[in-house]
Amino acid sequence: MASFEIHGGKSLKGELVPQGAKNEALQIVSAVLLSPEKITISNLPDIIDVNKLINLLQAMGVKVEKVERGTYIFQAKDVDLEYLKSEDFKTRASSLRGSIMIIGPLLARFGKAFMPKPGGDKIGRRRLDTHFEGFIKLGAKFNFDSKEHFYTVEASKLKGTYIHLDEASVTGTANIVMAAVLAKGKTTIYNAACEPYLQQLCKMLNHMGAKITGIGSNMLHIDGVKELGGCYHRILPDMIEIGSFIGLAAMTQSEITIKDVSWDDLGIIPQTFQRLGIKLERRGDDIFVPAQKSYEVDTFIDGSILTIADAPWPGFTPDLLSIILVVATQAKGSVLIHQKMFESRLFFVDKLIDMGAQIILCDPHRATVIGLNRENSLRGIQMTSPDIRAGVSLLIAALSAEGKSVIHNIEQIDRGYQDIDIRLNNLGADIRRIS
């Protein structure tokens, strides 16, 4: 198991190009199963989770051609459905949370799908009810083997229907959309997620011949078609990585330009960082973050303490709350972080407290951060990355801290961030990958 050794306290300077979006990539790569035609996808991030999904598709019989780093041609002409019952499939699929995204396409095109309970981040309960309830409403039969932790869905023919989702689940919406595009008749999905990455999936499916309207809203209308063709699709830049780089610049007092961010798809991410007092400028489609000695947290109009909480899009993404929390530790002022979606995502704050941060963990969902205003620097310690986002948050903390830090279990970081150590070292960081 590899670790990062970080020598902190260095200011960085230069340009960073964000990788392709991990959360979009997992949906888009799964969607290639909907067609026997060639589908070209570019700007795919070279990260563990995406590579695992690509390897899983290859094992299922999908032809995969790597054109260059980040660009692949997929053709799901000869999918081996018997492989889905194998132990190798169970092992591969259960190691990846994103494997759940292949169920909708398999069900739509082949009438059946199998899936072991997927793995992924240990950030609390992540139920799959929304996915399977949607499939059932489309006419599928569902079975869960509690002993084997194995899901099965089957349908001779899916039929369009009205579906009101119990929650605006991004992956749940994506899975149901991919099932509905080949269903007979019209499907309406209300309370649908409308994140840019879900919009990207819908646009790609339309390019393949699907008929989806309402894209960008919480009500999608899908007229089922008999078959889908091939297409070319380019993945958006990763908004979570962009937010991470903004936080990194603030914490390390660095001047960083983040290139080609697709600003119009960032929603309220820039203004949320600005509410922490972080200066940033839009320069074309780039974000320029100047070096800042201090930044002061805003308050509400009545002067009460600022609360930053996650919410379904176009609210603030939960994947950036860990970054916001770390950045707040060196701000002037206090802020309440409210993580509504996952009950274990704030448990990494004990590492920050060990580094000298002033944080009160109120309960599994809320933490109050009392900013140090750089009067006391964080200190380097040894720690372990519990999940992707907390791992990068701890990396940012370590880069701003005095002395040496060591982060173990960095596979969690590699699952979501491409060559993060190399790219930051090119800007002046001192990160060493050690065994």
N, C-alpha and C positions, 0 to 999 in steps of 0.2 A: 504493500500500500504506500503510495507516494504522499509527500508532504511539501508544503511551501515554507521556506525560510525567508522571512522578510526583514530587511533592515530599514526601518521607517524614518520619518522626519525629513524626507527629501521632497522638494517641490518638483513637479513635472512640467514639461512644456512641449507642445507640438499638436499634431493632428491625429485623430482617431476616426476610423471608418467603422461604423457598427456592422456587425454580422447580420446575416439574414435571420428573420424572426423564428425562434424555436417553436413557439406555440402555433404559428401558422404552418410551419413546415410539417409538423406531425399530422395535421389535417390534410394538407395538400398531397403529401406522399401517400397517405391512405386512400385518397380519392382516385388514384391511378387504377385501383381494382375495379372501378366502375366501367371500364372500357377495354376492349381488346386491341385498341389502336395505340400508336406511339404517342407518348406524352413527354414533353421536354420541360424540365423545371430548372430554373437558374437561381442563384443566390442562396442555395441551401447551406446552412451553417455546418461546418465540419466539427460536430460535437457528438458525444457518446450517444445521447438519446436518439438523435436523427440517424446516426450510422447503424444503431441497433435495429431501428425500424426498417431501414433499407435492407439490411442483412436478413431480417425476418421475411420480407417480401421475396427476396431471392430464394430463400429456402422453400417458399410456397410455390415457386415456379415462375415468378415474374422475371422477365429478362431485364437486366439493368446494365446500361452502358454509361460509364463515366467519361464525359467529354473533356472536362477539366475540373479542377477543384471548384466545387459548388454547383456544377452543371451536370445533370444526369438525364438520360433518356430511359423511360420506363415503358414496358409493354407487357400487360397482363393478359396475354393471349391464351396461355396454357397454365391455368392455376390448378394446383394439385390439392383438391379438397380432402383427400385421404390423409394428407400430411397434417391437417388440423387436428387429427385424433392421436397424433404421435407424441411420445414423451419429449422429443426434441422441441416440438412446437410449444408444449406446455412450459418447458424450461425457458425458452427464448421469450415467449409472450409474457410470462409472469414476472420477468425482470424489468419490464418497461411499462410505465403508466400509459404512455401513448398508444400502446397496442390495442386499447379499447376502441380506437378510432377505425379499426378495420371491420368491425361488426356490421355497421350500416351498409358499406359497399358490398360486402359478401352476401348479406341478406337480400339486398336489392337485386343483385345480378344472378346469384346462384340459389337463392331460396333457403339458405341455411348458413349458420355461422356458429363457431365454437370459440370459447375464450376462457382461459384460466383467470383467476382473480389477479388483476394487474398489480405490479409493484409501483415504485416511484418514491417520491418524498415522504418522509415520516413527519407530516405536519398536521396530523389529526385525521378525523374521520372524513373520508371523501366518498360519499355514497354514489351509486350508479343507478339508482331508481329511475331518475329522469330519462336516461337512455332507454331502458327496457320498457318502461311504461309507454313511451312513444312508439316503440316497435310493436307492442301489443295492440295499441290503438290502430296501427296500420294493418293489423290482421295477423301478426306473428304469434306463434305459440312459444312460451318462455318456460325454461326449466333451469333450476339451480341445484346442483349436487353439492350439498353442504359438506359432505365428507371429503370430496375431491376438490372443493372450491372451484367448480367448473360450470360455466354458463353455456346454455344452448338456446338458440332461437331458430325457428323454422317457419316458413310460409310458402305455400305453393304459388301464391300471387298476392302481393301487397296491394291494398286499396287505399286511395286517398281519403282523408277524413279531416275533421277539425280537431286540433290538439292545443289545449291550453296548458303550457308547461307549469309545473309546480314551482320551478325556480328558473331564472334566466341563465342556465348552465351553458357555458361556451361549448364545451365538448359534447354535451348532451344535444344542444341545438345542431351542431355540425353533424353528429351521427344520424340524427333523425332526418335532416335535410338530405344527406347522401342516400338514405333509404328511400325517401319520398320521391326523388327525381325519376326513379324508374317504376314507381307505383302507378296503378291504373286510376285515372281520375285526378281530382284536385285535392291538394292538401293545404290547409291553412295552419300555421304555427303562430300562436299568440304567446306573448311574454318570451319571445325569442331573444337570445343574446344578439347584440348588434356590434360587437367589437370589430375593429378594422380587419382583423384576421379572419373573422367569420364572413365579413363582406368580401374579402379576397377569395375565399372558398366559393361563395355563391357566384362571383364573377367568372371564376375558372370553370365552374360547372356549366354556366351559360355559354361560354366559349366552346364547350364540348357538345352543346346542343340541348342543354336543359332549359326549362322555362320557369325562371324564378323571378318574382317581382317583390317590391317592398324592401329591397336590399338597403341596409342602413337603418331600418326601423325595427320595432319590436313585434311587427306582424309580417310574416313572410307568406306569400302565396306561391304554390308550386303546382304547375300543371305537368303531370307525369308524361314521360316520353318512353318510346319502346327501347331506344338504345342511345348510347353516347359515343362520340368520336374522340379523336385526339386533339391536342392543343399545345400551345407554348404558354408557360406561366412563370413570372418572376416574383420571388418572395420579397415582401416588404422588409425594410431594416427593423431590427429588434428594438422595440420601444423600451423594454426592460433594460437592455444594455445601455441605451441612450440615457435613461434616467440614472443608471449606475455611474456612468461617466460624469454626469453633472454633479452627483454627490461626491465622487472622487475628487473632482477639481476643487470643490468647496473645502473639503476636509484637509487637503494637502496644500492649500493656498497656491494652486497651480493655474496656469493659463493654458486652456485646452480648447481646441476647435473640434467639434464633432461634425463630421462631414455627411452630407446627403441623408438627412434624418427623416425625410418625408413629413415635414412639420405639420401639415394639415391632418395627418393621421395620429398625432400625439395627444389630441384632446386637451385635458386640463393638466397634463404632466408638467409642462414648463411653468405654469402659474402656481402650481402647488409648491415647487421648489422656490419660486420667487417669494411665496408667503413665509418661507423660512429665512428670507433676507438675502438669498443668493442672487447675484446679478448675472443675467445672461442676455444675449442679444441674438435676434434672428438676422442672419446674413444670407440672403437668398434662401437656400434650403439647408443651410448649415446653422449650428448653434455655437456661438462664441461665449465661453465662460472666462472672464478675466480673473486674475489672481486677486483674492480678497483676504485681508488680514482679519476681518471680523464680519459677521452677518447676524442680524437681529430678527428674531421671530416676530411675526405680526400677531395681533390680537383680533378678537372679534370687535365689532363696532362699539359694543358696550364696555370694552376693556377687559372682558373675561378671557381666560386662557384659550389659546387656539387648540382646536381638535382636528386632527387629520385622520379620516376613516376611509376604508375601502368601500366600494359600491359597484354594482354592475355598470358597465359602460353605458353612457358616457361619464360615469363617475370615475373615481381614482382607482387604478388597478391594485389589487392586493399584493401583487408580485413586487411592488416597489415600497411597501410600507417598511420592510426591514432596512432599506437604504435610507428612507426618511428618518427612521429612528436613530441610526448611527450618525447621520449628518447633524441631527438636533443636539447631540451630546456636546458639540463644540460651538453651538450657537449662543447668542445672548438672549436669554429668556427661556420660557418653558413651553412645552407642548404636550398634549395628551394624544397618544397613538392608540387608535381603536381598530383592532384587527377583528372584523366581524365574521369572516368566512371560515377561518381555520383556528382551532383552539390550541394548537401547539407551536405556532409559528413565532411566538414571542419568547419562547423558553431559552433562546440563545443569549438573552440579555445578561445572564449571569456571567458570561465571558466578558462582556463590556464593563460590568461592574468591577470585575477583577482587574480590568485595565485602568480603572479609576473614574469611569463614568458615573454620573449621578442619575440613577433610574429607579423608580418605584414600580415594581410589577404589581399592579392592582389586582389582577385576576388573569386567567389564561388569555383573555382577549384585549386587555388594556394595560398600557404602561405610560407612566408620566415621566418625561425626561426634563431634568433641570439642566439647562445648558451651562457649560463651563466658561464660555466666552474666551476660550484658549488660555485662561489664567492658569490652568493646570493641564498639561499635555497628558494624553493617554500613554500608558506604559506597555511595552511589549511583554507578551506572555505566551505560554503554550496553550493551544486550544484545538478543538475538533469541529469540523464543519458538519452540521446536522442535516442541512438540505442545500439546494442550489442557491437560493436567494440569501439565506443567512450566511452561507459560505462566502459569497462575494461581499456582503456587508462586513464580515469579520476581516476580509482582505483589505477593504478600504480603511477600516479602523487601524489595522496593523501598519498600513502605509503612512498613516498620519501620526503613529505613536513613536515615542522615543525608545531606541534600543531595538533588540531583536525579538521577533515573534515567530512562532512556528504554528502552522495550521495543518493538522492531520486530516486524513480522509478527503483529500482534494479531488477525488473522483466525482464527488458531488458537485464541485465547481465545474469540472470538465464536462459534466453532463449538459451544461447550459451555456458555457462561455468558451469560445474558440480561441485557443492560443493566448489566453488572457495574460499569462506571465510574459510571453515574448512581446506582445504589443505594448504593455505598460513599461517594460524594461527599455524599449525603444524611445520612450519619453523621459527616461531618467530614473525609473524606479529600480529598486534592488530586490528582485524576487528570484530565489533559487529553488528549482525543483529538485528534491532529494528523495532518496529511497529510504 
